Amino acid sequence: MLLAVDAGNTRIKWGLHDGREWLRTDSMPTTDARRLGQVWTALPDPPDRVIVSNVAGPAVGEAIALSLSALGATVVPFAPLAAQAGVVNRYDRLHQLGTDRWAALIAARSRVHGACVVVHAGTTIVVDALTEAGEFLGGLLVPGIDLMVESLARRIESLRVEPGAYAEFPRNTPDALASGAIDAAAGAVAGLTRRLGLVTGASPAILVAGGAAARLAPYLAGDVTAVEGLVLDGLAIAGRA
């Protein structure tokens, strides 16, 4: 049994994998990290191995470690490598690459055998380029949809308005903010997709994951697939390698 843990800025996702499939997946707010021990010790099939991706900071990492101590499971180290599971890492400084990005790339490689743009839409939006040969060329980090809106509202008094919705031609300020944020995110994806297509000579597939995937995916052009649990899937692959 492998327990995979994906600790993000907003939520901690986890899943129990038996080598064939996910037996259980769940999540909780990152602020509730100290409750994980209660949840995991109550599992009917306790894990014997654990693999963790944590981009939420040291305090959350300590809470996860404390929760894992009661399980007595072996913790499998996970960090971006020069190459793993068919992905070759071209990032300049491996230690600066988020573990969630690396896990998502591993999962994407197992799903798509051609060139692929991997999008994770959450608190931040990650847009990464993966070639047909499995080379991770690099990617973009941009503010998430809500973060774009909130940052404008914090700086400009007149933009502190109620939430809006997407419109092709927004006719009120809330919709203008929401539509601008979504179009900005979609533009980042379109730009990297175009550049990857020029490198590979083919139109890349686009995988979209994350809590805001459903909000962003309808406004992306091309071969777009929304997927769930991309980081957990990558952790499961790495944890059994």
C-alpha positions in Angstrom: 0.0 0.0 0.0 1.3 3.4 -1.0 0.0 6.6 0.5 0.6 9.6 -1.8 0.3 13.1 -0.4 0.1 16.3 -2.5 0.2 19.4 -0.2 -0.6 22.5 -2.1 -1.2 26.1 -1.0 -4.9 25.7 -0.5 -5.6 22.0 -0.1 -3.8 18.8 0.8 -4.8 15.9 -1.5 -4.0 12.3 -0.7 -4.7 8.9 -2.0 -4.1 5.2 -1.1 -2.9 3.1 -4.0 -2.6 -0.7 -4.1 -0.3 -0.9 -7.2 -3.3 -1.2 -9.5 -5.7 1.6 -8.6 -6.6 4.2 -6.1 -8.5 2.6 -3.2 -9.4 6.0 -1.7 -8.7 9.6 -2.4 -9.6 12.6 -0.3 -8.5 16.2 0.5 -8.7 18.8 3.2 -7.8 22.5 3.6 -4.1 23.0 4.1 -4.9 24.8 7.3 -6.2 21.5 8.8 -2.9 19.7 8.2 -2.7 18.5 11.8 -5.8 16.5 11.5 -4.2 14.2 8.9 -2.9 11.8 11.5 -6.4 11.0 12.8 -7.6 10.3 9.3 -4.6 8.1 8.2 -4.4 6.0 11.4 -8.1 5.2 10.9 -7.5 3.7 7.4 -8.6 0.0 7.2 -5.6 -0.8 5.0 -2.7 1.1 6.4 0.1 2.1 4.0 3.6 0.6 4.3 5.1 3.3 2.1 4.5 7.0 1.8 5.5 9.6 -0.8 5.0 13.3 -0.3 5.0 16.5 -2.5 4.8 19.6 -0.3 4.9 23.1 -1.7 2.9 24.6 1.2 6.0 25.4 3.4 7.9 24.0 6.4 5.0 24.3 8.9 2.8 22.1 6.8 5.7 19.7 6.2 6.2 19.3 9.9 2.5 18.6 10.4 2.6 16.0 7.7 5.7 14.4 9.2 4.1 14.3 12.6 1.0 12.7 11.2 3.1 10.1 9.4 5.1 9.2 12.5 2.2 7.2 13.9 1.9 5.0 10.8 5.4 3.5 10.9 5.5 3.5 7.1 8.6 4.0 5.0 8.8 7.5 3.5 10.0 7.4 -0.1 12.1 10.5 -0.9 10.7 12.6 -3.7 12.4 15.5 -5.4 12.9 16.6 -9.0 15.7 14.5 -10.7 17.6 14.9 -13.9 15.5 12.1 -15.3 12.7 9.9 -14.0 9.9 7.7 -15.3 10.6 8.7 -18.9 10.9 12.5 -18.3 14.2 14.3 -18.9 14.5 17.5 -16.8 16.0 20.6 -18.5 15.3 23.0 -15.6 18.4 25.1 -14.8 18.2 24.5 -11.0 16.5 21.3 -10.1 16.0 22.3 -6.4 13.9 25.3 -7.5 11.4 23.2 -9.5 8.3 22.4 -7.4 7.7 18.8 -6.6 4.1 19.1 -7.7 5.2 20.2 -11.1 7.6 17.3 -11.4 5.0 14.8 -10.3 2.5 16.2 -12.8 5.0 15.9 -15.7 5.7 12.3 -14.8 1.9 11.6 -14.9 1.5 13.5 -18.1 4.2 11.4 -19.7 2.4 8.2 -18.8 -0.8 9.5 -20.4 0.3 11.3 -23.5 3.1 10.0 -25.8 3.3 13.0 -28.0 4.2 16.6 -27.2 2.1 17.9 -24.3 1.4 21.1 -22.4 0.8 20.4 -18.7 -1.4 23.0 -17.0 -2.1 23.1 -13.3 -4.7 25.7 -12.4 -4.8 26.5 -8.7 -3.6 29.3 -6.5 -1.0 29.8 -9.2 -1.2 28.6 -12.7 1.7 26.4 -14.0 2.1 25.9 -17.7 4.8 23.4 -18.6 6.2 22.1 -21.9 6.9 18.4 -22.5 8.2 17.1 -25.8 7.3 13.9 -27.6 10.7 12.5 -26.4 9.8 13.3 -22.8 12.0 16.4 -22.4 10.7 19.0 -20.0 11.8 22.2 -21.7 10.5 24.6 -19.0 7.4 26.5 -18.3 5.5 29.5 -16.9 4.3 30.5 -13.5 1.4 33.0 -13.5 -1.1 34.1 -10.8 -4.2 32.0 -10.5 -7.5 33.4 -11.7 -8.7 34.4 -8.2 -5.3 35.7 -7.3 -5.3 38.0 -10.3 -8.7 39.5 -9.4 -7.8 39.8 -5.7 -4.5 41.5 -6.3 -6.2 44.2 -8.5 -8.9 44.7 -5.9 -6.3 45.2 -3.1 -4.5 47.8 -5.1 -7.4 49.7 -6.7 -10.3 50.8 -4.5 -12.8 51.1 -7.4 -12.2 47.4 -8.3 -13.4 46.0 -4.9 -16.6 44.6 -6.3 -18.7 41.5 -6.1 -17.5 38.4 -8.0 -18.2 38.3 -11.8 -18.5 35.8 -14.5 -16.8 35.3 -17.9 -18.2 37.2 -20.8 -16.9 37.6 -24.3 -17.6 41.4 -24.1 -18.0 42.2 -20.4 -20.3 45.1 -19.7 -19.8 45.5 -16.0 -16.7 45.7 -13.8 -17.1 42.3 -12.0 -17.4 40.5 -15.3 -14.5 42.5 -16.7 -12.2 41.4 -13.9 -13.3 37.7 -14.1 -13.0 37.7 -17.9 -9.7 39.5 -17.9 -8.2 37.0 -15.5 -9.4 34.0 -17.4 -8.3 35.4 -20.8 -4.8 36.2 -19.3 -4.4 32.7 -18.1 -5.7 31.2 -21.4 -3.2 33.5 -23.2 -0.3 32.1 -21.3 -1.3 28.6 -22.2 -1.9 29.5 -25.8 1.6 31.2 -26.0 3.5 28.2 -24.6 1.5 25.8 -26.7 2.3 27.7 -29.9 6.0 27.8 -29.0 6.1 24.1 -28.2 4.4 23.4 -31.5 7.1 25.3 -33.4 9.8 23.2 -31.6 8.1 19.8 -32.1 6.4 20.4 -35.5 3.1 19.1 -34.2 0.2 20.5 -32.2 0.7 19.6 -28.6 -2.1 18.0 -26.5 -3.1 20.1 -23.4 -3.7 18.5 -20.0 -5.4 20.7 -17.5 -5.6 19.8 -13.8 -6.1 21.6 -10.5 -9.0 23.2 -8.5 -9.6 25.8 -11.2 -9.3 23.5 -14.2 -13.1 23.5 -14.8 -13.0 27.3 -15.0 -10.1 27.6 -17.3 -10.4 24.5 -19.7 -13.5 25.8 -21.7 -11.5 28.8 -22.8 -8.4 26.9 -24.1 -8.1 26.1 -27.8 -6.8 22.8 -29.2 -6.7 19.2 -27.9 -7.7 19.9 -24.3 -8.3 17.3 -21.6 -9.3 18.1 -18.1 -7.9 15.5 -15.6 -8.1 14.9 -11.9 -5.3 13.9 -9.5 -2.5 14.5 -11.9 0.0 15.1 -9.1 -1.1 12.1 -7.1 -0.8 9.9 -10.2 2.7 11.1 -10.8 3.6 10.4 -7.1 2.2 6.9 -7.4 4.4 6.2 -10.5 7.5 7.6 -8.8 6.7 5.8 -5.5 6.7 2.4 -7.3 9.7 3.0 -9.5 
